[in-house]
Amino acid sequence: MIQELVRNGVDFQQACAEFKLKFMEEALILNGGNIKTTAEKLGVHRNTIGKLIKKRSGNGKQRTKRG
C-alpha cells in the first residue's frame, strides 16, 4: 500500500488520511459491521466511524432517525 501511494505521488497528508480510512474499514469488517464495538476497540467515538461510512459511500446527506 505504501509503495503504491508513493509511486502515485500521493502527499503525506493524503497518505495518512487513506491509511486511517483503510484501518477503520478493516476494523469495522472484523467486528461484523458493529459500529459501537469497532469504535470502542479503536478508542474513537462512534460518530467517527459513522463519518467514515458517510465519506466512503459518497452520500452527501446524513440520515436522521425520527421517532
C-alpha positions as CSV (number, residue, x, y, z in Angstrom):
1,M,0.0,0.0,0.0
2,I,2.7,2.5,0.9
3,Q,4.7,1.8,-2.2
4,E,1.6,2.4,-4.3
5,L,0.9,5.7,-2.6
6,V,4.4,6.9,-3.1
7,R,4.5,5.8,-6.7
8,N,1.3,7.6,-7.4
9,G,2.6,10.9,-6.0
10,V,0.2,11.0,-3.0
11,D,1.3,13.6,-0.5
12,F,1.9,12.8,3.2
13,Q,-1.5,14.2,4.4
14,Q,-3.4,12.3,1.8
15,A,-1.5,9.1,2.6
16,C,-2.3,9.5,6.4
17,A,-6.0,10.0,5.6
18,E,-6.1,7.0,3.3
19,F,-4.4,4.8,6.0
20,K,-6.8,6.0,8.6
21,L,-9.8,5.2,6.5
22,K,-8.5,1.7,5.5
23,F,-7.6,0.9,9.1
24,M,-11.1,1.8,10.3
25,E,-12.7,-0.1,7.5
26,E,-10.8,-3.2,8.2
27,A,-11.7,-3.0,11.9
28,L,-15.3,-2.5,11.0
29,I,-15.2,-5.6,8.9
30,L,-13.5,-7.6,11.6
31,N,-16.2,-6.5,14.0
32,G,-19.0,-7.6,11.8
33,G,-20.0,-4.1,10.9
34,N,-20.8,-3.2,14.5
35,I,-20.0,0.5,14.8
36,K,-20.2,0.7,18.6
37,T,-17.8,-2.3,19.1
38,T,-15.4,-1.0,16.4
39,A,-15.3,2.5,17.9
40,E,-14.7,1.1,21.4
41,K,-11.8,-1.2,20.2
42,L,-10.2,1.7,18.2
43,G,-10.7,4.2,21.0
44,V,-12.7,6.6,18.9
45,H,-16.2,8.0,19.1
46,R,-18.8,6.0,17.2
47,N,-19.6,9.2,15.2
48,T,-16.0,8.9,13.8
49,I,-16.9,5.5,12.3
50,G,-20.2,7.0,11.0
51,K,-18.4,9.8,9.3
52,L,-16.1,7.2,7.7
53,I,-19.1,5.3,6.3
54,K,-20.6,8.5,5.0
55,K,-17.4,9.6,3.4
56,R,-16.9,6.2,1.7
57,S,-20.5,6.0,0.5
58,G,-20.2,9.4,-1.2
59,N,-23.6,10.3,0.2
60,G,-23.8,14.0,0.9
61,K,-26.9,13.7,3.0
62,Q,-26.9,12.4,6.6
63,R,-29.8,10.3,7.8
64,T,-31.6,11.2,10.9
65,K,-33.7,8.9,13.0
66,R,-37.1,10.3,14.0
67,G,-39.4,8.6,16.3
